[in-house]
């Protein structure tokens, strides 16, 4: 196998490496120098694969740190982000494990924070669905949602906003129910609140 091109990415120290005219992976100039990589030189695939895995670990870790500095992410989201950035699996595994070790990635803490931030506007079913999509383990979701005893107050406040200045009739009740149900609130709690405010 032959390295055919080093393509610099903007003003960064990162390069796209092309082997036999095909994209092979990302590396920093530091790794290129460390392994004395040169264009038109023949290399064994196993050697290049090892260089890529070794060289991308630090790069993937730095990129993951940059991502998590902007916004909290789940393990699944961090992995998907690094995959989109074309890192090899071993570099992704390394970066994610380091992030977990430093407690920058903690799915349980993420679930708690997400639930607390969404519980006034979304029901348990909708929150559980969102967290599942983000890769949170079902047991973590279940345990943390069980801590939310009732959402009656949230349902009441949202219903009052929708109801404002509208006549109390069957159409309004139907509209309120559909709107609140679409937000994932429990049917029993919705009916209980609507019975109270639509007397």
C-alpha positions in Angstrom: 0.0 0.0 0.0 1.2 3.5 -0.9 0.5 6.9 0.7 -0.6 9.0 -2.3 -1.6 12.3 -0.6 -1.6 14.3 2.6 -4.4 16.9 2.4 -4.3 19.6 5.1 -7.6 20.6 6.7 -7.9 24.4 6.7 -5.5 26.0 9.2 -5.4 23.1 11.6 -2.6 20.6 12.2 -4.9 17.8 10.9 -4.5 16.0 7.6 -6.6 13.7 5.5 -4.5 10.7 4.5 -5.0 9.0 1.2 -3.7 5.5 0.5 -3.7 4.2 -3.1 -5.8 7.3 -3.9 -8.5 6.4 -1.4 -9.3 8.3 1.8 -7.7 6.3 4.7 -8.2 8.5 7.8 -7.3 11.6 9.7 -3.9 12.2 11.4 -2.1 15.2 12.9 1.3 16.5 11.6 2.7 15.2 14.9 1.8 11.6 14.1 3.0 12.0 10.5 6.4 13.1 11.7 6.5 10.6 14.5 6.1 7.6 12.1 8.1 9.3 9.3 5.2 8.9 6.9 6.0 9.8 3.3 4.2 10.1 0.0 4.8 7.4 -2.6 6.4 5.1 0.0 5.1 1.5 0.4 3.7 0.4 3.7 2.0 -2.7 5.1 -1.7 -2.4 5.8 -1.3 -3.6 9.4 1.4 -0.9 10.0 -0.8 1.9 8.6 -3.8 0.6 10.5 -1.8 0.7 13.8 -0.5 4.2 13.0 -4.1 5.4 12.4 -5.4 3.8 15.6 -2.5 5.2 17.7 -2.5 8.6 16.1 -6.2 9.2 16.3 -6.6 8.5 20.0 -5.4 11.9 21.2 -7.2 13.6 18.3 -10.5 12.0 19.0 -10.1 12.8 22.7 -9.5 16.5 22.0 -12.5 16.6 19.6 -14.7 14.9 22.2 -13.6 17.4 24.8 -14.4 20.3 22.5 -17.8 18.9 21.9 -18.6 18.3 25.6 -17.4 21.8 26.5 -20.2 23.2 24.3 -23.0 20.8 25.4 -23.5 17.8 27.6 -23.8 14.6 25.5 -24.7 10.9 26.1 -22.2 8.2 25.3 -24.2 7.3 22.1 -24.2 10.9 20.9 -20.4 11.3 21.5 -19.7 8.0 19.6 -21.9 9.1 16.7 -20.2 12.5 16.6 -16.7 11.0 16.4 -17.9 8.4 13.8 -19.2 11.3 11.6 -15.7 12.9 12.0 -14.3 9.7 10.5 -12.4 8.4 13.4 -11.6 4.7 13.6 -13.4 2.5 16.2 -10.4 2.1 18.5 -9.8 5.8 18.7 -13.5 6.4 19.4 -13.5 3.7 22.2 -10.4 5.3 23.7 -11.8 8.8 23.7 -15.2 7.7 25.1 -13.7 5.6 27.9 -11.4 8.5 28.9 -14.4 10.9 28.9 -16.3 8.4 31.1 -13.3 8.1 33.4 -13.1 11.9 33.8 -16.9 11.9 34.3 -17.5 14.2 31.3 -19.8 11.5 29.9 -22.2 10.1 32.5 -25.5 8.8 31.1 -27.2 8.7 34.5 -26.3 12.3 35.2 -27.5 13.3 31.7 -30.8 11.6 32.3 -31.4 13.4 35.6 -30.5 16.8 34.1 -32.7 16.1 31.0 -35.7 15.1 33.1 -35.4 18.1 35.3 -35.2 20.5 32.4 -38.1 18.9 30.4 -40.6 17.8 33.1 -42.6 21.0 33.0 -43.2 20.8 29.3 -43.1 17.1 28.5 -44.7 14.0 29.9 -42.9 11.0 31.1 -43.6 9.0 27.9 -42.1 11.7 25.7 -39.1 12.1 27.9 -38.5 8.4 28.0 -38.7 8.3 24.2 -36.2 11.1 23.8 -33.7 9.5 26.3 -34.0 6.2 24.5 -33.2 7.8 21.2 -30.1 9.4 22.9 -28.9 5.9 23.9 -29.7 6.0 27.6 -30.2 2.6 29.1 -33.9 1.7 29.8 -33.2 0.9 33.5 -31.6 4.3 34.0 -34.6 6.0 32.4 -37.1 4.0 34.5 -35.4 4.6 37.8 -35.1 8.4 37.2 -38.6 8.8 35.9 -40.0 7.0 38.9 -38.7 10.0 41.0 -41.1 12.2 39.2 -44.2 11.4 41.3 -46.8 13.6 39.6 -47.0 16.0 36.6 -50.4 17.4 37.5 -49.0 20.9 38.1 -47.2 21.0 34.7 -50.3 19.7 33.0 -52.5 22.3 34.8 -50.2 25.2 33.8 -50.0 24.1 30.1 -53.7 23.5 29.9 -54.4 27.0 31.3 -52.2 28.5 28.6 -54.0 26.7 25.9 -57.5 27.4 27.4 -56.9 31.1 27.9 -60.0 33.1 26.8 -61.7 30.1 25.2 -65.1 28.9 25.9 -65.5 25.7 28.0 -67.0 23.2 25.6 -66.4 19.7 24.2 -64.2 21.0 21.4 -61.9 22.7 23.9 -61.7 19.6 26.1 -60.8 17.5 23.0 -58.2 20.1 21.9 -56.6 20.2 25.4 -56.5 16.4 25.7 -54.9 16.0 22.2 -52.3 18.7 22.9 -51.3 17.4 26.3 -51.3 13.7 25.2 -49.0 14.6 22.3 -46.6 16.0 24.8 -46.4 12.5 26.5 -48.4 13.1 29.7 -50.2 10.3 31.3 -53.9 10.0 30.2 -55.2 9.6 33.8 -53.5 12.8 35.0 -54.7 14.7 31.9 -58.3 13.7 32.5 -58.0 14.5 36.2 -56.7 18.0 35.5 -59.3 18.7 32.7 -62.1 17.6 35.0 -60.9 20.2 37.5 -60.4 23.2 35.2 -63.4 22.5 32.9 -66.1 22.3 35.5 
